[in-house]
Amino acid sequence: MQKYLELIRNRRSFYNLSEDTELSKEEIKYLFEDVLNITPTAMNSQPVRIVLLFDDKSKEFWNKVNETYDNTIKEEKFNGFYHAKGTALYFIDDALIKELEEKYPLYADRMKQWAEHGCAMTQLNAWQALADENIGASLQHYNPGIDKWVKELYDIPENYRLVAQMPFGKILDVPEEKEKAPIDKLLKVID
């Protein structure tokens, strides 16, 4: 258990990134493929879709995100996103969710939520797998402001809903620890 907890401790948000990763693009692609294949989803529905952007395509993405938000992304964060090796765009296939809602009407009101759970687990597993390879990442949410042009620019099906963006790359520095809430506010034990 301690080994796993140590792995979790090493996974955190890294913002100052570069493209000089020890893993090649192909190895990173395989890492994401493995994560998609091994992460559980409700009813094995597999609603998560990922688009990987590398190098110049990732830079182009972050330039366009910053432009969309009138160049208001903090410079330190933007530079880390821009200089990262790549960016993973996470989507949920809402057409698949609709099919599942129709197929399983008893659970129809939960399918979207369960798809979100599967996407969250996929994000965390990818983030953890990257961390295990000494590749830093962070999870960003610039949607829905970027949804329209992302679909157009990358020829994304209309039924894919953008959920999150994950820039990843070589860790250049470690940010300060974030303050945590008192544990007794987060955990209640009943014997």
Short mmCIF file of the C-alpha atoms (twelve columns), coordinates in Angstrom:
data_MODEL
# 
_entry.id   MODEL 
# 
loop_
_atom_site.group_PDB 
_atom_site.id 
_atom_site.type_symbol 
_atom_site.label_atom_id 
_atom_site.label_alt_id 
_atom_site.label_comp_id 
_atom_site.label_asym_id 
_atom_site.label_seq_id 
_atom_site.Cartn_x 
_atom_site.Cartn_y 
_atom_site.Cartn_z 
_atom_site.pdbx_PDB_model_num 
ATOM 1   C CA . MET A 1   0.000   0.000  0.000   1 
ATOM 2   C CA . GLN A 2   2.787   2.449  0.859   1 
ATOM 3   C CA . LYS A 3   4.317   2.098  -2.613  1 
ATOM 4   C CA . TYR A 4   1.006   3.022  -4.251  1 
ATOM 5   C CA . LEU A 5   0.496   5.979  -1.897  1 
ATOM 6   C CA . GLU A 6   4.002   7.200  -2.722  1 
ATOM 7   C CA . LEU A 7   3.153   7.033  -6.430  1 
ATOM 8   C CA . ILE A 8   0.047   9.128  -5.771  1 
ATOM 9   C CA . ARG A 9   2.079   11.677 -3.786  1 
ATOM 10  C CA . ASN A 10  4.426   12.140 -6.751  1 
ATOM 11  C CA . ARG A 11  1.549   12.880 -9.120  1 
ATOM 12  C CA . ARG A 12  0.631   16.521 -8.876  1 
ATOM 13  C CA . SER A 13  0.022   19.565 -11.048 1 
ATOM 14  C CA . PHE A 14  3.155   20.649 -12.869 1 
ATOM 15  C CA . TYR A 15  2.948   23.840 -14.901 1 
ATOM 16  C CA . ASN A 16  6.531   24.584 -15.934 1 
ATOM 17  C CA . LEU A 17  7.059   21.977 -18.650 1 
ATOM 18  C CA . SER A 18  9.242   21.434 -21.699 1 
ATOM 19  C CA . GLU A 19  9.065   19.154 -24.718 1 
ATOM 20  C CA . ASP A 20  12.295  17.311 -23.856 1 
ATOM 21  C CA . THR A 21  10.705  14.119 -22.507 1 
ATOM 22  C CA . GLU A 22  12.601  10.851 -22.284 1 
ATOM 23  C CA . LEU A 23  9.657   9.048  -23.886 1 
ATOM 24  C CA . SER A 24  9.108   9.374  -27.621 1 
ATOM 25  C CA . LYS A 25  5.777   10.434 -29.129 1 
ATOM 26  C CA . GLU A 26  5.150   6.788  -30.027 1 
ATOM 27  C CA . GLU A 27  5.811   5.638  -26.437 1 
ATOM 28  C CA . ILE A 28  3.498   8.341  -25.081 1 
ATOM 29  C CA . LYS A 29  0.813   7.288  -27.574 1 
ATOM 30  C CA . TYR A 30  1.124   3.678  -26.338 1 
ATOM 31  C CA . LEU A 31  0.880   4.898  -22.740 1 
ATOM 32  C CA . PHE A 32  -2.452  6.585  -23.515 1 
ATOM 33  C CA . GLU A 33  -3.645  3.521  -25.434 1 
ATOM 34  C CA . ASP A 34  -2.883  1.317  -22.427 1 
ATOM 35  C CA . VAL A 35  -4.684  3.697  -20.090 1 
ATOM 36  C CA . LEU A 36  -7.767  3.685  -22.332 1 
ATOM 37  C CA . ASN A 37  -7.712  -0.112 -22.487 1 
ATOM 38  C CA . ILE A 38  -7.324  -0.768 -18.756 1 
ATOM 39  C CA . THR A 39  -9.433  1.965  -17.169 1 
ATOM 40  C CA . PRO A 40  -12.846 0.620  -16.140 1 
ATOM 41  C CA . THR A 41  -16.065 2.286  -17.262 1 
ATOM 42  C CA . ALA A 42  -19.665 1.625  -16.270 1 
ATOM 43  C CA . MET A 43  -21.022 -1.380 -18.152 1 
ATOM 44  C CA . ASN A 44  -17.742 -1.440 -20.086 1 
ATOM 45  C CA . SER A 45  -19.244 1.375  -22.163 1 
ATOM 46  C CA . GLN A 46  -15.882 3.010  -22.998 1 
ATOM 47  C CA . PRO A 47  -17.273 6.525  -23.635 1 
ATOM 48  C CA . VAL A 48  -13.919 8.313  -23.328 1 
ATOM 49  C CA . ARG A 49  -12.132 9.646  -26.396 1 
ATOM 50  C CA . ILE A 50  -8.685  11.258 -26.392 1 
ATOM 51  C CA . VAL A 51  -7.015  13.419 -29.009 1 
ATOM 52  C CA . LEU A 52  -3.247  13.792 -28.570 1 
ATOM 53  C CA . LEU A 53  -1.550  16.932 -29.826 1 
ATOM 54  C CA . PHE A 54  2.246   16.930 -29.992 1 
ATOM 55  C CA . ASP A 55  4.889   19.620 -30.398 1 
ATOM 56  C CA . ASP A 56  3.790   22.332 -32.868 1 
ATOM 57  C CA . LYS A 57  0.158   21.140 -32.843 1 
ATOM 58  C CA . SER A 58  0.113   21.487 -29.054 1 
ATOM 59  C CA . LYS A 59  1.684   24.961 -29.287 1 
ATOM 60  C CA . GLU A 60  -0.914  25.958 -31.889 1 
ATOM 61  C CA . PHE A 61  -3.650  24.728 -29.539 1 
ATOM 62  C CA . TRP A 62  -2.423  26.762 -26.564 1 
ATOM 63  C CA . ASN A 63  -1.945  29.895 -28.675 1 
ATOM 64  C CA . LYS A 64  -5.546  29.593 -29.828 1 
ATOM 65  C CA . VAL A 65  -6.813  28.927 -26.276 1 
ATOM 66  C CA . ASN A 66  -5.008  32.034 -25.033 1 
ATOM 67  C CA . GLU A 67  -6.395  34.089 -27.928 1 
ATOM 68  C CA . THR A 68  -9.896  32.801 -27.141 1 
ATOM 69  C CA . TYR A 69  -9.493  34.182 -23.629 1 
ATOM 70  C CA . ASP A 70  -8.032  37.515 -24.807 1 
ATOM 71  C CA . ASN A 71  -4.503  36.461 -23.835 1 
ATOM 72  C CA . THR A 72  -5.421  36.359 -20.138 1 
ATOM 73  C CA . ILE A 73  -3.844  33.013 -19.214 1 
ATOM 74  C CA . LYS A 74  -1.179  33.813 -16.641 1 
ATOM 75  C CA . GLU A 75  2.156   34.041 -18.431 1 
ATOM 76  C CA . GLU A 76  3.867   31.432 -16.238 1 
ATOM 77  C CA . LYS A 77  1.135   28.859 -16.869 1 
ATOM 78  C CA . PHE A 78  0.809   29.698 -20.557 1 
ATOM 79  C CA . ASN A 79  4.561   29.289 -21.113 1 
ATOM 80  C CA . GLY A 80  4.469   25.870 -19.468 1 
ATOM 81  C CA . PHE A 81  1.484   24.754 -21.523 1 
ATOM 82  C CA . TYR A 82  3.001   26.182 -24.722 1 
ATOM 83  C CA . HIS A 83  6.433   24.568 -24.252 1 
ATOM 84  C CA . ALA A 84  5.051   21.166 -23.182 1 
ATOM 85  C CA . LYS A 85  5.639   18.024 -25.248 1 
ATOM 86  C CA . GLY A 86  1.943   17.683 -25.904 1 
ATOM 87  C CA . THR A 87  -1.634  18.050 -24.800 1 
ATOM 88  C CA . ALA A 88  -4.299  15.392 -24.333 1 
ATOM 89  C CA . LEU A 89  -7.835  16.520 -25.094 1 
ATOM 90  C CA . TYR A 90  -10.438 14.426 -23.246 1 
ATOM 91  C CA . PHE A 91  -13.912 13.925 -24.696 1 
ATOM 92  C CA . ILE A 92  -17.024 11.919 -23.896 1 
ATOM 93  C CA . ASP A 93  -19.024 10.400 -26.752 1 
ATOM 94  C CA . ASP A 94  -22.531 11.651 -25.972 1 
ATOM 95  C CA . ALA A 95  -24.075 9.597  -28.812 1 
ATOM 96  C CA . LEU A 96  -22.891 6.470  -27.016 1 
ATOM 97  C CA . ILE A 97  -24.391 7.781  -23.771 1 
ATOM 98  C CA . LYS A 98  -27.741 8.328  -25.519 1 
ATOM 99  C CA . GLU A 99  -27.654 4.743  -26.859 1 
ATOM 100 C CA . LEU A 100 -26.990 3.448  -23.345 1 
ATOM 101 C CA . GLU A 101 -29.816 5.559  -21.918 1 
ATOM 102 C CA . GLU A 102 -32.192 3.986  -24.420 1 
ATOM 103 C CA . LYS A 103 -30.836 0.477  -23.900 1 
ATOM 104 C CA . TYR A 104 -30.947 0.704  -20.093 1 
ATOM 105 C CA . PRO A 105 -33.874 3.029  -19.238 1 
ATOM 106 C CA . LEU A 106 -33.703 2.108  -15.563 1 
ATOM 107 C CA . TYR A 107 -30.246 3.761  -15.409 1 
ATOM 108 C CA . ALA A 108 -30.814 6.479  -18.013 1 
ATOM 109 C CA . ASP A 109 -30.539 9.309  -15.501 1 
ATOM 110 C CA . ARG A 110 -27.109 8.015  -14.369 1 
ATOM 111 C CA . MET A 111 -25.372 7.268  -17.693 1 
ATOM 112 C CA . LYS A 112 -23.944 10.768 -18.183 1 
ATOM 113 C CA . GLN A 113 -22.666 10.834 -14.603 1 
ATOM 114 C CA . TRP A 114 -21.087 7.396  -14.961 1 
ATOM 115 C CA . ALA A 115 -19.414 8.490  -18.210 1 
ATOM 116 C CA . GLU A 116 -17.957 11.464 -16.307 1 
ATOM 117 C CA . HIS A 117 -16.637 9.040  -13.682 1 
ATOM 118 C CA . GLY A 118 -14.988 6.937  -16.401 1 
ATOM 119 C CA . CYS A 119 -13.451 10.030 -17.962 1 
ATOM 120 C CA . ALA A 120 -12.158 11.203 -14.577 1 
ATOM 121 C CA . MET A 121 -10.588 7.803  -13.907 1 
ATOM 122 C CA . THR A 122 -8.995  7.862  -17.356 1 
ATOM 123 C CA . GLN A 123 -7.571  11.322 -16.710 1 
ATOM 124 C CA . LEU A 124 -6.177  10.297 -13.338 1 
ATOM 125 C CA . ASN A 125 -4.726  7.056  -14.690 1 
ATOM 126 C CA . ALA A 126 -3.045  8.872  -17.589 1 
ATOM 127 C CA . TRP A 127 -1.738  11.542 -15.221 1 
ATOM 128 C CA . GLN A 128 -0.390  8.850  -12.905 1 
ATOM 129 C CA . ALA A 129 1.164   6.865  -15.764 1 
ATOM 130 C CA . LEU A 130 2.879   10.016 -17.035 1 
ATOM 131 C CA . ALA A 131 4.134   10.809 -13.518 1 
ATOM 132 C CA . ASP A 132 5.558   7.293  -13.257 1 
ATOM 133 C CA . GLU A 133 7.626   8.119  -16.379 1 
ATOM 134 C CA . ASN A 134 8.776   11.436 -14.845 1 
ATOM 135 C CA . ILE A 135 6.509   13.413 -17.151 1 
ATOM 136 C CA . GLY A 136 4.609   16.233 -15.505 1 
ATOM 137 C CA . ALA A 137 1.056   17.245 -16.327 1 
ATOM 138 C CA . SER A 138 -1.870  19.302 -15.123 1 
ATOM 139 C CA . LEU A 139 -5.573  19.171 -15.824 1 
ATOM 140 C CA . GLN A 140 -7.121  22.258 -17.410 1 
ATOM 141 C CA . HIS A 141 -10.711 23.248 -18.186 1 
ATOM 142 C CA . TYR A 142 -10.932 25.970 -20.820 1 
ATOM 143 C CA . ASN A 143 -14.113 24.489 -22.215 1 
ATOM 144 C CA . PRO A 144 -16.813 25.399 -23.148 1 
ATOM 145 C CA . GLY A 145 -15.200 28.585 -24.486 1 
ATOM 146 C CA . ILE A 146 -13.006 26.598 -26.880 1 
ATOM 147 C CA . ASP A 147 -15.438 23.831 -27.854 1 
ATOM 148 C CA . LYS A 148 -16.564 25.199 -31.216 1 
ATOM 149 C CA . TRP A 149 -13.148 25.831 -32.734 1 
ATOM 150 C CA . VAL A 150 -11.648 22.633 -31.254 1 
ATOM 151 C CA . LYS A 151 -14.274 20.570 -33.094 1 
ATOM 152 C CA . GLU A 152 -13.686 22.492 -36.307 1 
ATOM 153 C CA . LEU A 153 -9.883  22.563 -36.157 1 
ATOM 154 C CA . TYR A 154 -9.422  18.875 -35.307 1 
ATOM 155 C CA . ASP A 155 -12.430 17.488 -37.189 1 
ATOM 156 C CA . ILE A 156 -14.044 16.187 -33.997 1 
ATOM 157 C CA . PRO A 157 -17.469 14.532 -34.295 1 
ATOM 158 C CA . GLU A 158 -20.336 16.733 -33.128 1 
ATOM 159 C CA . ASN A 159 -21.366 14.147 -30.515 1 
ATOM 160 C CA . TYR A 160 -18.008 14.371 -28.696 1 
ATOM 161 C CA . ARG A 161 -18.132 16.652 -25.662 1 
ATOM 162 C CA . LEU A 162 -14.840 18.230 -24.582 1 
ATOM 163 C CA . VAL A 163 -14.247 17.614 -20.883 1 
ATOM 164 C CA . ALA A 164 -10.654 18.603 -20.098 1 
ATOM 165 C CA . GLN A 165 -7.227  19.432 -21.475 1 
ATOM 166 C CA . MET A 166 -3.977  17.966 -20.119 1 
ATOM 167 C CA . PRO A 167 -0.661  19.540 -21.125 1 
ATOM 168 C CA . PHE A 168 2.276   17.205 -20.399 1 
ATOM 169 C CA . GLY A 169 6.053   17.376 -20.672 1 
ATOM 170 C CA . LYS A 170 9.398   17.306 -18.928 1 
ATOM 171 C CA . ILE A 171 9.204   18.771 -15.429 1 
ATOM 172 C CA . LEU A 172 11.341  21.919 -15.172 1 
ATOM 173 C CA . ASP A 173 10.526  22.844 -11.588 1 
ATOM 174 C CA . VAL A 174 8.316   21.749 -8.727  1 
ATOM 175 C CA . PRO A 175 5.628   24.195 -7.607  1 
ATOM 176 C CA . GLU A 176 5.018   24.934 -3.949  1 
ATOM 177 C CA . GLU A 177 2.823   22.535 -2.014  1 
ATOM 178 C CA . LYS A 178 -0.822  23.521 -1.900  1 
ATOM 179 C CA . GLU A 179 -2.551  23.978 1.438   1 
ATOM 180 C CA . LYS A 180 -4.842  21.108 2.364   1 
ATOM 181 C CA . ALA A 181 -8.022  21.245 4.420   1 
ATOM 182 C CA . PRO A 182 -7.888  19.681 7.897   1 
ATOM 183 C CA . ILE A 183 -8.387  15.936 7.550   1 
ATOM 184 C CA . ASP A 184 -11.178 15.867 10.164  1 
ATOM 185 C CA . LYS A 185 -13.240 18.035 7.796   1 
ATOM 186 C CA . LEU A 186 -12.684 15.588 4.954   1 
ATOM 187 C CA . LEU A 187 -12.930 12.188 6.643   1 
ATOM 188 C CA . LYS A 188 -15.449 10.901 9.151   1 
ATOM 189 C CA . VAL A 189 -14.918 7.519  10.778  1 
ATOM 190 C CA . ILE A 190 -17.788 5.657  12.401  1 
ATOM 191 C CA . ASP A 191 -16.821 2.592  14.476  1 
# 
